[in-house]
């Protein structure tokens, strides 16, 4: 029997998840659980590259764990863990930092964008966090990493570092490949369909959170940007409508063509009303399960402790090899 390939992915605990995170990442992770050996992390070490309020970070980390489980991630099938509970992530990062070139890190698109936004907090962590991301991936001998367009550059760095280490010290790391989704679109802001939906959007009407109430979802979809054409058409000339159709398709599992033909001749009013209902109903079971998990903190603790133990075993094995090859004396 062929051994299952390993998948790694993670999300930062920086506030509630949007439907963009859910459609673009988490729902795909659920589909991978049966066919792959999956490691899903809550990457809290990444979160502190931006100043955090400690009690909020703790709350957001547990919130995210509860949302992982409520969305359908199964701790029996996947290794679900908090990044800071496995110290090998930080330890491998130091070794890989010594092999990462300043020029390559300074060309990272996200660093360029973040450095413009955070000039007063331009810390070394913001510069080197792609190396931590590479460590996250390489520690688990990952075969495949589910990535969107905006993360491809970081995966390239992980591949470069794996090859650089292997060439210098002999075969140690698997060189990971991207796992590109066959279907599914990026979900864009409801207010500015040129940019990705993000919880850091200044306009709260630009995103829908997984935990938004029905009233808020109704309001945000009603206010979503469309155009003056009045046609429910999937077209680049109508980016606002195209984005809403993508959301409709993701939650209803209807094809683009089915949606276009259903609303042929109808205006945006009916389309938005139906879309709000579909999103509300789609999120209802997740919200109910999330509430149940948040009332059961002991179970959440059981999940993250068990996950960390499983992750630690695999990560330590890789780190021991790395330490031996670079010349550290085993303790």
Number of C-alpha atoms within 10 A of each C-alpha: 3 4 7 12 13 18 27 24 21 23 19 20 25 22 16 19 24 19 25 23 19 18 19 20 19 23 16 14 25 18 12 17 20 12 12 19 18 26 25 23 24 24 22 21 19 21 17 17 17 14 9 12 8 10 9 13 19 13 14 20 23 21 21 20 26 26 25 26 19 19 21 16 23 15 20 10 16 21 23 27 26 23 23 16 17 19 13 23 24 16 14 24 22 14 17 20 17 9 14 18 11 11 8 9 19 13 11 17 14 18 18 14 10 15 16 11 11 12 9 8 13 16 13 9 15 19 19 19 20 25 26 23 21 24 25 26 29 26 24 24 20 22 21 22 21 21 19 15 8 10 16 14 16 20 22 16 19 25 20 17 23 22 18 16 19 16 11 10 13 11 11 18 23 18 20 23 17 17 13 12 13 6 6 13 16 18 25 23 26 28 21 18 21 12 14 17 22 21 21 11 15 9 13 15 20 24 28 25 20 24 21 19 14 16 10 16 22 20 13 21 22 19 14 21 20 22 13 7 11 13 17 23 20 19 12 10 10 18 20 22 27 21 25 25 25 23 24 23 20 23 18 15 11 13 13 17 12 11 19 16 12 12 15 11 11 14 13 19 11 11 19 21 14 14 23 23 16 18 22 22 14 15 20 17 13 20 20 12 17 23 16 13 20 16 12 12 13 10 13 18 13 11 21 22 16 16 23 21 15 17 24 20 12 14 23 18 13 19 20 14 12 20 15 12 16 12 8 10 8 7 3
